[in-house]
Amino acid sequence: MLKHWKKLLSSECKVFEIKGTAVLPIFKVGSTSLRHSADRVYVNDEISKFDLVHVLIRRPEERFVSGLNEYCQQNNLDIHKTLDDVRSGLISDRHFAPQYMWLLHLYKFYKGMIRIRPFDALNEYTELHKKKSTMEKVQVTALEQYILIDRMLTKHYDTDIALEDIIRRYKNVLS
């Protein structure tokens, strides 16, 4: 599965500083609100200056469904056909990529500690709620290969852990 995420992994890695706290924005996890609240943006090698980076992790099933709906709406696609294409490996996109992929991306530039936070903690970083979707979502069953690893990440909510430990612990889940 990793080959599908080459575009995401080769893009710029950004961390937002908000009121003195470093926060990794993950697409479809409040990233627009966090970006608008950022006091400063750190890119790639600049990220290594932090001792701790906070990472919001959204409930995997909810994020997959929301991301797939958003992707289909933006590209004027039928959600059920697109889900079949995702299942067969024809389509991959950052809207519904496993959140773990952002941790892999961060690991290219940062080897320190992270604090995994539930998405509900977004209010602790920003009061903004940009791009809150009002469209009615078509409910589909989230694909296990896209959400399994993120379910594992939710076990680490509100704990500080070395990013390297997370990467090593779950590196084979996507195989």
C-alpha positions as CSV (number, residue, x, y, z in Angstrom):
1,M,0.0,0.0,0.0
2,L,2.9,2.4,0.7
3,K,3.6,2.9,-3.0
4,H,0.3,4.6,-3.4
5,W,1.3,7.4,-1.0
6,K,4.5,8.5,-2.7
7,K,3.0,11.9,-3.6
8,L,2.0,12.6,0.0
9,L,5.3,11.4,1.3
10,S,7.3,13.5,-1.1
11,S,5.4,16.8,-0.4
12,E,6.5,19.4,2.1
13,C,6.0,18.4,5.7
14,K,4.5,21.2,7.8
15,V,4.0,21.7,11.5
16,F,2.0,24.7,12.8
17,E,3.0,26.5,16.0
18,I,-0.1,27.6,17.8
19,K,0.3,29.4,21.1
20,G,3.7,27.8,21.6
21,T,2.5,24.3,20.8
22,A,3.7,22.4,17.7
23,V,0.8,20.7,15.9
24,L,1.1,18.4,12.9
25,P,-1.9,19.0,10.5
26,I,-3.4,15.9,9.0
27,F,-5.7,16.4,6.1
28,K,-9.4,16.1,7.1
29,V,-8.5,16.4,10.8
30,G,-9.1,20.1,11.3
31,S,-6.1,21.1,9.2
32,T,-7.8,24.1,7.7
33,S,-8.8,25.5,11.1
34,L,-5.3,24.8,12.5
35,R,-3.7,26.5,9.5
36,H,-5.8,29.6,10.0
37,S,-4.8,29.7,13.7
38,A,-1.1,29.1,13.2
39,D,1.3,31.7,14.6
40,R,4.1,30.3,12.5
41,V,4.6,27.4,10.1
42,Y,7.7,25.2,10.2
43,V,8.6,23.2,7.1
44,N,10.7,20.1,6.7
45,D,14.1,20.4,8.6
46,E,12.8,23.3,10.6
47,I,10.5,20.9,12.5
48,S,13.4,19.2,14.2
49,K,13.6,22.2,16.7
50,F,10.6,20.9,18.7
51,D,10.8,18.6,21.7
52,L,7.2,17.5,21.3
53,V,4.7,17.6,18.4
54,H,1.0,17.2,19.0
55,V,-0.9,15.0,16.5
56,L,-4.7,15.0,16.3
57,I,-6.1,11.6,15.2
58,R,-9.7,11.4,14.1
59,R,-11.9,8.3,14.5
60,P,-10.7,6.3,11.5
61,E,-14.1,5.1,10.2
62,E,-15.5,8.6,10.4
63,R,-12.5,10.1,8.6
64,F,-12.5,7.6,5.8
65,V,-16.2,8.1,5.1
66,S,-15.9,11.9,5.3
67,G,-12.7,11.9,3.2
68,L,-14.1,9.7,0.5
69,N,-17.3,11.8,0.3
70,E,-15.2,15.0,0.0
71,Y,-13.0,13.4,-2.7
72,C,-16.0,12.2,-4.7
73,Q,-17.7,15.6,-4.4
74,Q,-14.6,17.5,-5.5
75,N,-14.1,15.2,-8.5
76,N,-17.8,14.7,-9.4
77,L,-17.5,10.9,-8.9
78,D,-20.0,8.3,-7.8
79,I,-19.1,7.2,-4.3
80,H,-19.8,3.5,-4.7
81,K,-17.8,3.2,-7.9
82,T,-15.0,5.2,-6.3
83,L,-15.0,3.0,-3.2
84,D,-14.7,-0.1,-5.5
85,D,-11.7,1.7,-7.3
86,V,-10.1,2.4,-3.9
87,R,-10.6,-1.2,-2.8
88,S,-8.9,-2.5,-5.9
89,G,-6.0,0.0,-5.6
90,L,-6.9,2.2,-8.6
91,I,-7.4,5.3,-6.5
92,S,-5.6,6.7,-3.5
93,D,-5.8,10.2,-2.1
94,R,-4.8,12.2,0.9
95,H,-8.5,12.7,1.8
96,F,-8.8,9.2,3.0
97,A,-5.2,8.1,3.4
98,P,-4.4,6.4,6.7
99,Q,-3.4,9.1,9.3
100,Y,-0.3,7.0,10.0
101,M,1.0,8.2,6.6
102,W,1.4,11.7,8.0
103,L,3.4,10.2,10.9
104,L,5.7,8.5,8.3
105,H,6.0,11.8,6.5
106,L,6.8,13.7,9.8
107,Y,9.5,11.0,10.6
108,K,11.5,12.1,7.6
109,F,12.2,15.4,9.4
110,Y,11.5,14.8,13.1
111,K,12.8,12.1,15.4
112,G,11.4,13.4,18.7
113,M,8.3,12.8,20.9
114,I,4.7,13.1,19.8
115,R,1.5,13.4,21.8
116,I,-1.4,11.7,20.1
117,R,-4.6,13.6,20.8
118,P,-8.2,12.7,19.9
119,F,-9.9,14.9,17.3
120,D,-12.2,16.2,19.9
121,A,-9.2,18.1,21.4
122,L,-9.2,20.4,18.4
123,N,-10.9,23.1,20.5
124,E,-7.8,23.2,22.7
125,Y,-5.8,24.5,19.8
126,T,-8.3,26.6,17.9
127,E,-11.8,28.0,18.2
128,L,-12.1,28.2,14.5
129,H,-14.1,25.7,12.6
130,K,-13.2,26.2,9.0
131,K,-14.6,24.0,6.2
132,K,-17.1,22.3,8.4
133,S,-18.9,20.2,5.9
134,T,-22.7,20.7,5.6
135,M,-23.1,18.2,2.8
136,E,-24.9,15.0,3.6
137,K,-22.5,12.1,3.6
138,V,-23.2,8.9,1.8
139,Q,-22.6,6.2,4.3
140,V,-20.3,3.5,3.1
141,T,-18.3,0.9,5.0
142,A,-14.7,2.0,5.6
143,L,-12.1,-0.2,4.1
144,E,-10.2,-2.2,6.8
145,Q,-6.8,-1.7,5.1
146,Y,-7.3,2.1,5.4
147,I,-8.5,2.2,9.0
148,L,-6.8,-0.7,10.9
149,I,-3.5,1.1,11.5
150,D,-5.3,4.3,12.6
151,R,-7.4,2.3,15.1
152,M,-4.2,1.2,16.6
153,L,-3.0,4.8,16.9
154,T,-6.1,5.8,18.9
155,K,-4.9,3.5,21.7
156,H,-2.2,6.1,22.3
157,Y,-4.5,9.0,22.9
158,D,-3.1,11.5,25.4
159,T,0.2,9.9,25.8
160,D,3.7,11.1,24.8
161,I,5.6,8.6,22.8
162,A,8.7,8.6,20.6
163,L,7.7,8.9,17.0
164,E,10.2,6.2,16.2
165,D,8.4,3.8,18.5
166,I,5.1,4.4,16.7
167,I,6.7,4.0,13.3
168,R,8.5,0.8,14.2
169,R,5.6,-0.7,16.1
170,Y,3.1,-0.3,13.2
171,K,5.4,-0.4,10.1
172,N,4.1,-3.8,9.0
173,V,0.4,-3.1,9.3
174,L,0.2,-1.5,5.9
175,S,2.1,-4.3,4.1
